[in-house]
Amino acid sequence: MIIVENLCFGYNGQKVFHNLNFKIMDGQWISLMGDNGSGKTTLVNILVGLLPFLKGNIWLNDLQMNCLNNQSLRDMIGIIFQNPDYQFVGFDVRSDMAFGLENQRLSRTIIQQKIKKYACMLNIENLLDKKQQELSGGQKQKVAIASVLVMEPQIIIFDESTAFLDPKSRQEIYQIIQQIHQHKKQILITITHDLVFALKSDEIMFLNKQGELWKKDRPINLLRDNDFLNKYFDNLPLNLKIYYQLEKEKLNFNNSKLYDDIRSLLWQYNLIM
């Protein structure tokens, strides 16, 4: 569980967060959204210990963050960045996945078992002996995810991890995130600008430029929230726009079954009854 209480942070005289409060439960997938400059990446850097906060408390699995050393934080939290090149530290994929495990002084047998398990999960067994320069962008990002998963952290953060990928690779990474979430073993935090993808998460958190939590709720509730709809309507997928237009106009279909069929066809996400 992550608990953030009255978090304050700023730099160069500029306030970023002021009395920020939220809670993330075990096994929950949170999409973190907000305008550019709202502090999404800054919040992540605070959570992983890269930035010191000025005031407040952060609890990670009942442990106060200020009491944890850097190694404890690295063991607890894994992060996948926008650019996977920043995370590749091994000679090849196999050694990259083994790097963190070797630092934990695990036996060679256990290390190889874990590498095999997560390479199979991400379908990258055929990449294990390839070097970084032999991989595509999507393959590099899969390796970055595998190198985090193999450490089995309790919290995994995806910091706009699909930003540099082509549409096909982006969808593959989205599917991997959903696959990880199905196991409900870790807290997942995905920083994204893709509202369509965020609608698949358990909750969406929106930060504003005033350093405040604007919204934090389940997608089903946000899609009934007029403030949310007014701000983000243009970002909704086409089927949802048509759905809301049907609701707004209250179109009078003579054939009620046709109306129900249209609603059912448009609404793919099972977020509104």
C-alpha positions as CSV (number, residue, x, y, z in Angstrom):
1,M,0.0,0.0,0.0
2,I,1.1,3.6,-0.7
3,I,-0.1,6.4,1.6
4,V,0.9,10.0,0.9
5,E,-0.1,12.5,3.6
6,N,0.2,16.3,3.2
7,L,3.1,16.1,0.7
8,C,4.8,19.4,0.0
9,F,7.5,19.9,-2.6
10,G,9.1,22.7,-4.6
11,Y,12.3,23.9,-6.1
12,N,13.7,27.3,-7.2
13,G,11.0,28.9,-5.2
14,Q,8.3,27.2,-7.3
15,K,5.7,25.2,-5.5
16,V,5.0,21.8,-7.1
17,F,2.9,20.0,-4.5
18,H,1.0,21.5,-1.5
19,N,-0.6,19.1,1.0
20,L,-1.0,16.3,-1.5
21,N,-2.9,13.3,-0.1
22,F,-3.8,10.0,-1.7
23,K,-3.8,6.2,-1.0
24,I,-3.1,3.3,-3.4
25,M,-4.1,-0.2,-2.3
26,D,-2.2,-3.4,-2.8
27,G,-2.8,-4.9,-6.3
28,Q,-4.3,-1.7,-7.6
29,W,-3.6,-0.2,-11.0
30,I,-3.6,3.6,-11.0
31,S,-3.3,5.7,-14.1
32,L,-1.6,9.0,-13.3
33,M,-2.6,11.8,-15.7
34,G,-2.5,15.6,-15.9
35,D,-1.3,18.5,-18.0
36,N,2.4,19.0,-18.8
37,G,4.0,20.6,-15.8
38,S,1.5,19.2,-13.3
39,G,4.2,17.2,-11.5
40,K,3.6,13.6,-12.6
41,T,7.2,12.6,-13.1
42,T,8.2,14.7,-10.1
43,L,5.8,12.7,-8.0
44,V,7.4,9.4,-9.3
45,N,10.9,10.7,-8.6
46,I,9.8,11.4,-5.0
47,L,8.3,8.0,-4.6
48,V,11.5,6.2,-5.8
49,G,13.7,8.4,-3.6
50,L,15.3,10.5,-6.3
51,L,13.9,13.8,-4.9
52,P,13.6,14.7,-1.2
53,F,10.2,16.1,-0.2
54,L,10.0,19.1,2.1
55,K,7.1,18.2,4.3
56,G,4.6,15.4,4.8
57,N,4.7,11.6,5.1
58,I,4.9,8.7,2.6
59,W,4.2,5.2,3.7
60,L,5.2,2.2,1.6
61,N,3.7,-1.0,2.8
62,D,3.4,0.3,6.4
63,L,7.0,1.5,6.4
64,Q,7.7,5.2,6.6
65,M,9.8,6.2,3.5
66,N,12.2,8.4,5.5
67,C,13.2,5.2,7.3
68,L,14.1,3.3,4.2
69,N,17.6,3.3,2.6
70,N,18.2,3.4,-1.1
71,Q,18.6,-0.3,-1.5
72,S,15.3,-1.0,0.3
73,L,13.6,1.4,-2.1
74,R,15.2,-0.2,-5.1
75,D,14.0,-3.6,-4.0
76,M,10.5,-2.4,-3.3
77,I,9.9,-0.2,-6.4
78,G,10.7,-0.9,-10.1
79,I,10.4,1.8,-12.7
80,I,10.3,1.7,-16.5
81,F,11.2,5.0,-18.2
82,Q,10.3,6.5,-21.6
83,N,13.7,5.6,-23.1
84,P,14.7,2.0,-22.5
85,D,18.3,2.8,-23.5
86,Y,18.7,4.4,-20.1
87,Q,18.0,1.1,-18.4
88,F,20.1,-1.3,-20.4
89,V,23.2,-2.2,-18.3
90,G,24.1,-5.7,-19.5
91,F,26.2,-7.0,-22.3
92,D,23.1,-8.7,-23.7
93,V,19.5,-9.2,-22.7
94,R,20.3,-12.2,-20.5
95,S,23.0,-10.3,-18.5
96,D,20.7,-7.3,-18.3
97,M,18.0,-9.3,-16.7
98,A,20.5,-11.0,-14.4
99,F,22.2,-7.8,-13.2
100,G,19.8,-6.9,-10.3
101,L,19.5,-10.5,-9.2
102,E,23.3,-10.9,-9.1
103,N,23.4,-7.9,-6.8
104,Q,21.0,-9.8,-4.5
105,R,23.6,-12.6,-4.4
106,L,21.1,-15.3,-5.5
107,S,22.3,-18.6,-6.8
108,R,23.0,-19.1,-10.5
109,T,20.2,-21.7,-10.6
110,I,17.6,-19.3,-9.1
111,I,18.7,-16.5,-11.4
112,Q,18.3,-18.6,-14.5
113,Q,14.9,-19.8,-13.4
114,K,13.7,-16.3,-12.9
115,I,15.1,-15.1,-16.2
116,K,13.4,-18.0,-18.0
117,K,10.1,-17.4,-16.2
118,Y,9.8,-13.7,-17.1
119,A,11.3,-14.0,-20.6
120,C,8.6,-16.6,-21.3
121,M,5.9,-14.3,-19.8
122,L,6.9,-11.5,-22.1
123,N,7.7,-13.8,-25.0
124,I,11.3,-12.6,-25.4
125,E,13.1,-16.0,-25.0
126,N,14.4,-15.5,-28.6
127,L,16.0,-12.2,-27.5
128,L,18.0,-13.4,-24.5
129,D,21.4,-13.6,-26.3
130,K,20.9,-10.4,-28.4
131,K,22.8,-7.2,-27.7
132,Q,21.0,-3.8,-27.2
133,Q,21.9,-2.5,-30.7
134,E,20.2,-5.6,-32.2
135,L,16.8,-4.8,-30.7
136,S,13.9,-2.6,-31.9
137,G,12.4,0.1,-29.7
138,G,9.5,-2.2,-28.7
139,Q,11.8,-5.1,-28.0
140,K,14.0,-2.8,-25.8
141,Q,11.0,-1.7,-23.8
142,K,10.0,-5.4,-23.3
143,V,13.5,-6.1,-22.0
144,A,13.3,-3.1,-19.7
145,I,10.0,-4.4,-18.3
146,A,11.4,-7.9,-17.9
147,S,14.4,-6.6,-16.1
148,V,12.1,-5.0,-13.6
149,L,9.7,-7.9,-13.3
150,V,12.5,-10.4,-12.6
151,M,13.2,-8.4,-9.4
152,E,9.6,-9.0,-8.3
153,P,9.1,-5.5,-6.8
154,Q,6.0,-4.7,-4.8
155,I,5.4,-1.5,-6.8
156,I,6.0,-1.0,-10.6
157,I,5.9,2.4,-12.2
158,F,5.6,3.0,-16.0
159,D,6.7,6.6,-16.7
160,E,5.2,7.2,-20.1
161,S,6.9,4.0,-21.2
162,T,5.2,3.9,-24.6
163,A,6.0,7.5,-25.6
164,F,8.7,6.6,-28.2
165,L,7.0,3.5,-29.6
166,D,5.1,2.9,-32.8
167,P,1.4,2.0,-32.5
168,K,1.9,-1.7,-32.8
169,S,4.6,-1.8,-30.1
170,R,2.6,0.5,-27.9
171,Q,-0.4,-1.9,-28.0
172,E,1.9,-4.8,-27.1
173,I,3.2,-2.9,-24.0
174,Y,-0.4,-2.0,-23.1
175,Q,-1.3,-5.7,-23.2
176,I,1.7,-6.6,-21.0
177,I,0.7,-4.1,-18.4
178,Q,-2.9,-5.5,-18.4
179,Q,-1.4,-9.0,-18.1
180,I,0.7,-8.0,-15.1
181,H,-2.3,-6.5,-13.5
182,Q,-4.3,-9.7,-13.8
183,H,-2.1,-11.3,-11.2
184,K,-2.9,-8.5,-8.7
185,K,0.4,-9.0,-7.0
186,Q,1.9,-5.5,-7.5
187,I,0.8,-1.9,-7.3
188,L,1.0,-0.5,-10.9
189,I,1.3,3.2,-11.6
190,T,1.1,4.2,-15.3
191,I,1.9,7.8,-16.2
192,T,0.1,8.3,-19.5
193,H,-1.6,10.9,-21.8
194,D,-3.7,8.1,-23.4
195,L,-7.2,8.4,-21.8
196,V,-8.5,5.4,-23.7
197,F,-5.8,3.2,-22.1
198,A,-6.3,4.8,-18.7
199,L,-10.0,3.8,-18.7
200,K,-8.9,0.2,-18.3
201,S,-7.2,0.9,-15.0
202,D,-8.8,0.6,-11.5
203,E,-8.6,4.3,-10.8
204,I,-7.4,7.5,-12.6
205,M,-5.5,10.2,-10.7
206,F,-5.4,13.7,-12.2
207,L,-2.9,16.3,-11.0
208,N,-3.4,20.0,-11.8
209,K,-0.7,22.7,-12.2
210,Q,-1.4,24.0,-8.8
211,G,0.1,20.9,-7.2
212,E,-3.2,19.5,-6.2
213,L,-5.0,16.2,-6.8
214,W,-7.9,17.3,-9.1
215,K,-9.6,14.0,-9.4
216,K,-9.0,10.4,-8.2
217,D,-11.8,8.0,-8.9
218,R,-12.8,4.9,-10.8
219,P,-13.3,5.3,-14.6
220,I,-17.0,4.5,-14.3
221,N,-17.5,7.5,-11.9
222,L,-15.3,9.9,-13.9
223,L,-17.4,9.2,-17.0
224,R,-20.4,10.4,-15.0
225,D,-18.6,13.5,-13.8
226,N,-19.6,16.7,-15.7
227,D,-16.4,18.5,-14.7
228,F,-14.3,15.6,-16.1
229,L,-16.4,15.3,-19.3
230,N,-16.2,19.0,-20.0
231,K,-12.4,19.0,-19.6
232,Y,-11.6,15.7,-21.4
233,F,-14.5,15.1,-23.8
234,D,-12.2,15.8,-26.8
235,N,-9.9,13.0,-25.6
236,L,-12.6,10.4,-25.4
237,P,-12.7,7.6,-27.9
238,L,-15.3,8.0,-30.7
239,N,-17.6,5.3,-29.4
240,L,-17.9,7.2,-26.0
241,K,-18.5,10.5,-27.7
242,I,-21.4,9.0,-29.7
243,Y,-22.7,7.3,-26.6
244,Y,-22.8,10.6,-24.7
245,Q,-24.4,12.4,-27.7
246,L,-27.1,9.7,-27.8
247,E,-27.7,10.2,-24.1
248,K,-27.7,14.0,-24.4
249,E,-30.1,14.2,-27.3
250,K,-32.4,11.4,-25.9
251,L,-33.1,10.3,-29.4
252,N,-36.5,8.8,-29.8
253,F,-36.0,5.5,-31.6
254,N,-39.2,3.8,-32.6
255,N,-37.5,0.5,-32.3
256,S,-36.2,0.3,-28.7
257,K,-34.2,-2.8,-29.4
258,L,-32.3,-0.9,-32.1
259,Y,-31.5,1.8,-29.5
260,D,-30.3,-0.8,-27.0
261,D,-28.2,-2.5,-29.7
262,I,-26.5,0.7,-30.7
263,R,-25.7,1.5,-27.1
264,S,-24.3,-2.0,-26.6
265,L,-22.3,-1.8,-29.7
266,L,-20.8,1.6,-28.9
267,W,-20.0,0.8,-25.3
268,Q,-17.1,-1.7,-25.3
269,Y,-15.6,-1.0,-21.9
270,N,-18.4,-2.1,-19.6
271,L,-18.0,1.1,-17.5
272,I,-21.6,2.3,-17.6
273,M,-24.6,0.2,-16.9
